[in-house]
Structure formats: structure tokens, C-alpha cells
Amino acid sequence: MKLHREVLTPQVLQYDDFHDRGETNYLPYVMYFGRADYRSEVINTDRLGFRFSHGPAGQRASVGGTVPQGPVNLLVGASTVLGIGSTSDATTMPSRLWSAHAPSAPWLNFSGRSYNSAQELTLLALHRHLLPEIEELVVFTGFNNLTLATLPSWQRGEHGAFFFCNEYFDAMDEIRAGSRKPSPRGFLRGGDRGADKGGPARPDEPKRPVAELIDTAVEYTVRHLEGLRRLAGPDTRVTYVLQPMATWLREEPARQEKLLFDELDRISKVGTFEGLYGDIGALSAGRAFADALSAACDKAGLRFFDLNPPLAEAITRDDWLFVDRFHYTDFGADLVSRVLAETIGLS
């Protein structure tokens, strides 16, 4: 018997292949990125791994491919901007903005799956030389930084944790252990983990309350957003938009969404959404996060919008927006793009 995700959203199987961990595109500084020169009916990327976006007259553009002359717009973010769930490159949010809802300048897809705000900033620093003048830079994200704030302080460090960082730290421990000379007494130096991998001692940390997690996520977000503003240039309008997420948007999902959400919880190998993200995924946490971001952005002189309330007003209880709790259907991506353009004043 086929799964609901195979019947209702067959395109997600192509994204499973695109994000095969065995084919991960490891890159300096940003750790990982999309597979380069990937080809399929669902998702296609350029020589650097950026996804193509489509314009109103059939144009196609990307950061590492054809970049249109004149000013461009960037939609920056993680997997939601990348377009996980879209049935084609033409139905992603950057494509719908360029082709329908804000077509005054081309929109480029500037995103990496599972990225945090530090990686988004680094990605722009590494590729700014490929881009002309940037007219609009819209950062459309939020949940990743909040999720990563739940990790222990030794993983967050000064710049914030990143997804799959446990693999990185384990690999570095093995390199460290292989390079470390025994002490005069015959023991490896470096703390409690020295007995197996030679890593430093890393004590368990108590679970932090949601308010502390929000403070951590907001601090990293605004810090890196200010860096994006400097890199983009003085004539660029920079806007941060808190992404609409299923559990931040409404109490009850649409019928198709419930089928998919329940199934994803059932087949997940790491736990249910409630078990993993129940505290930060709650509607009340989304509102508190939005309030904190709004205050911090206002203090820093940055434009901020929470797109959850205006999107909630634009939908009915039967509208099917999500393929999972984070990523949109084609209908969802188009509607979110329209509400985004109307809310923040894109043309």
C-alpha cells in the first residue's frame, strides 16, 4: 500500500533523492549545499548548486548560471525558500514572485536546505561578486534558528549551531585523537571524552525554557541580518519575514495536511513532531518569537514582518498549503508569495 506522501505529494520523492546524505555537496565555510548540476522534472540546479527560478516570459536565472543584467532581487532562506514540496522550479516562491506577484525585477533563489542565519550570511559573502545591484533582499525563514537554539552551548559556540554539527564534531574529535601525543603517564589529554575519541569533556545541559531559546535565536538572527544588510549594499532594501509554518498558522490543518502530518509522525525514525518540536512549534511560541523578533529588528532599524497573521486571514480551513509542517504545496507557495508581496510592498 502506498504512503499518503507518495499519492498526494509524489514530487517529494525527488527531493529525497536530491538530499541523499550519501551525495551531500560539502563546501568550505558553509559546510554543505545543494547538489550541483542536478537534473530532474522537479528540481534543477546550476553549476554551484543554486536552484533555478523562472520569469514571466520563460526566462530562467540562477546565481551560478545566467544572472540577468540590471538590478535583481534575492529571496534568502533555507528549505522553504529552496522550494521543498514544489512540483517544479517554476512553482517555487522566487519563481512565483518573479513571474506573477512582484515582477519588476528578477528574483533569484538564494537558499540552502537546513541553513541557519550564519550560513545564509556566509553564502552571500562568498557569492556577492556574482551578483549585480540588489534591489530587494528578503530573508524568509525563522524556525531553523529556533530549532538550533535547543542544542547545547558547546555546539552553539559564538556563531550558532548548524544542522548535522554532531557529525562534524565527531569527525574533528577523531582527527584530534589521532594527532594527540600521549601524556607522560600514558593517558590522552583532553577531558572525559579522551578515553574514546580524545574530545573535550561535554557535560549534559538542562533543557532550557522556550523564552531562553527565543532570546538565543533572536540574537543570532539580528546579528547576521545586520551583516546581510552591509553586504547587500546601501541601496538594497532588506526585509526579514518570519515564515508561515503549519503549527504557527492555525490550530487545525486541512484534511490532506492531517493525513500527511500523521503519516510523517508514524514513519519518522527520529520521533514525532510533538516530541521533537512541540514546545517551539506551538502557536503560542510562534507568536512570542514574532514579538521578540519585531522588537529586536525595530531596535536595529531593520524591517520585520510576521507573515503568519496575514496568511491566516487569506485562507479557509480547507486550503491545502503544506506537504509537511514546514514546506508548501504549489498552491501554498503561490498564495504565500502573493500575500508576501502585498504585505511588505513588493512590485
PyMOL commands that set and color helices and strands:
alter all, ss='L'
color gray80, all
select helices_A, chain A and resi 4-8+12-18+21-23+79-82+89-91+93-101+117-130+143-148+153-156+165-179+192-195+210-232+246-249+255-267+273-277+283-300+308-314+330-344
alter helices_A, ss='H'
color red, helices_A
select strands_A, chain A and resi 25-27+31-33+53-54+60-61+72-77+107-111+134-141+237-242+303-306
alter strands_A, ss='S'
color yellow, strands_A
deselect
rebuild
show_as cartoon
